[in-house]
Structures are given as structure tokens and as C-alpha cells.
Amino acid sequence: MKPFQDWIDDRIEAYVDGELSPEDREDFERVLAVGVGERDVLMSRRVRDGLRSLPRPMLGAGVSRHVLEHARAEAQSGPVAWLRGVADALWAPVLRPVLSMALLVLVVTSAVLIGRPARQGVTSPAEVQRALAEAKWALAYVSHVGSETGSSVRTEVLQPHVVRPMRQALDIVLDEHHKTVIR
Amino acid sequence: MGILPNSEYRRFERLVHAYQHRIFGFAFYLLTDREEAEDVTQEVLLRLWDHRSDVEEERALAWLLRVTRNACIDEMRKRAHFRKLVEVDSDALERVSGDSLPPDACAEQADFQERLEDTLCRLQEPHRSIVILREIQDMKYEEIAEALDLPLNTVKVYLHRGRKFLREQLSEVLTA
């Protein structure tokens, strides 16, 4: 008998709430039809209805008023809060359209500037002269360092690997200079 | 008012107006004392203001009920005689019940309701919170599960166990 009572107990509340599956409900109602568990179902309904009809107390207005006053005072204290309040108030009517327009102008300007062709660079003779002079001084320095190092290095190594490449590089630079002058 | 209130304040005000009575009702049935329930409600609402940037509006009710329950449990622990909780503030209930039932509706019903409230106070947590939220506050299972941080099925099982406890305790009155 005990397991059967447990079976009923497990299903009473779900039955009263209409949460049993159709099969379980059918089984349960078959049991109820022979008078078993009927009293428990009645009790369960009464408890549930009694709970649902208990009064729902309302909070007195004083509590929420006090809380809101506290929050409002805190929200309005200090320059940051003041600025935030002003920004919030101005955001929709003023700041949003202004920022949207500024963004539009920025996008259009960027599009115009990016689409424009780049300007061709022209090297003036004075710039070429200056570059040439810098190259000569650099080579002189390298030559000086080379001669210092050369005392400990054999000539047959220096000639092909250092002196000749440097001379060739110098010739190229001088040729370029002559061509520029002739032009 | 010097300046316009900011959006945080407006959002807070909205939440207070939406949930103040629900918080109070929950605290009232947990503590069975109007003044203590008001104190807890005030404390909970001020905590909401302090945590306004952490609490999403959609989850505010669950947050509020969780904090309310914790505050009530703290309050109950503070009481030296826990059993005295069963003494319902009948004056407060009369005030709040207002025009709910005509005086002659039935004395038996009034007696039953009184015993029901007494028995509800003897219900253990979390069954009690679940019964209050589901049956008195008419909340959905999902909302209760979120507020109490419990699985949905556990909420259903606890609700049925809670009601079964009430049913068994009240059987004497019900059959009389």
C-alpha cells in the first residue's frame, strides 16, 4: 500500500497544477474515480487557492520616496554628474545631429583626398650636388678605414673585394652626375 | 530640481516603481513583519542604486529577489527566537488585505487563511521562498529558477514538496 500512496503523493500537486502528461493524468484520474486520493486532491486545491488568495501587501510610499530622493541627490551631486545630466539632456536634440554631420563631412573629405593622384617628385641639381658630396665623404671615410685595416690584410684580397667595388660604385655616381649636368 | 536627472537615475526610478511592491511582498511573507520588511526593501533598493552599473535591466527582478531573500535570511538569523517568526503581524495583514473578503464571507475561511500563514512560516527554505514567489507573487518557474539560482526542475519539485507539507500540516483544519 505504501508504494501506491507514494505514487499518488508524487502526482497530486502536478495533477492540481495541470502539469501531468496526458497518460499520467488518465492513470491518475482512473485512481481518483475509485475514491482513492480524492481527499488529498481536495486538500491540495484548497491550499493552493488559499495561498493565491493571500493579500499582496503594498509598500508604503514613504520608503520608495526616501530611496528615490537619496538616489536623485547622489545623481545630481558633483560636476561629473552635472555634466552627465546635461549631456544626457542634449544628446538627442543637439549632440547626435551635430556628431552625425561632422562624421559625414569627415568621410566626404577623406574620400576626396584619397582619390586625388599623387604629385610627381623633381630632384633639383642642388640636391644632386649635395647627395654627391655626401657620397664622396662617405667613400673617403670608408677608404680611410680600409687603409687602416689594409695594413693587416693582403693586397690580393683587398683589390677584388674592396677597392674595385668601391671604384665601380664611385664611377656610377659620377656618371649619373654628368648625365644630370648635361641634361 | 536644478538640472534634468540623468539616464541612470531614470532607469533606477523605473525599476523602483516596477518592483517595489513585489520586493516588499516577498520580504513581508518571509519575515512576517511589516516594519522589518520595509527596512529590508529600503536596503535592497539602495543596494540596487549602488550596483546600478552592474545590474542589467532585464535581470533586475531576479537580482532584486535574490538580494531580498539573502537580506531576509540575515534578518531571520539575527533574531534570537526564530520560532517567534510564526507570529504573523495580523494588524499589518488587515491593513493590506483591505476590501479583499466581506466580513461574513466565512469565519472558517479566515481561520483557514490564518493557519495557512502560520504553517507557511514553518516551511523551510528554499521551499518557502518558492511557494511565496510562485503562489502568492504569481511568478513563472523560469523567473523563480533565475532568482534563486536553482534548476527549473528543482523549483517544480520544491514547490510540490512545499505544498505537500502545507497540505499535511493543514489536513486537520481542512477536514474539519
Interface residues (C-beta under 8 A of the other chain):
Chain A: D9 I12 E13 A14 E19 R39 D40 L42 M43 S44 R46 V47 R48 G50 L51 R52 S53 L54 P55 R56 P57 M58 L59 G60 V63 S64 H66 V67 L68 H70 A71 R72 E74 A75 Q76 A81 W82 R84 G85 V86 D88 A89
Chain B: M1 G2 I3 L4 P5 N6 S7 E8 Y9 F12 E13 V16 H17 Q20 H21 I23 F24 G25 F28 Y29 R34 A37 E38 T41 Q42 L45 L46 W49 A92 L93 V96 S97 G98 S100 F112 Q113 L116 E117 L120 V131 E135 I136 Q137 D138 K156 L159 H160 R163 K164 L166 R167 L170 S171 L174 T175
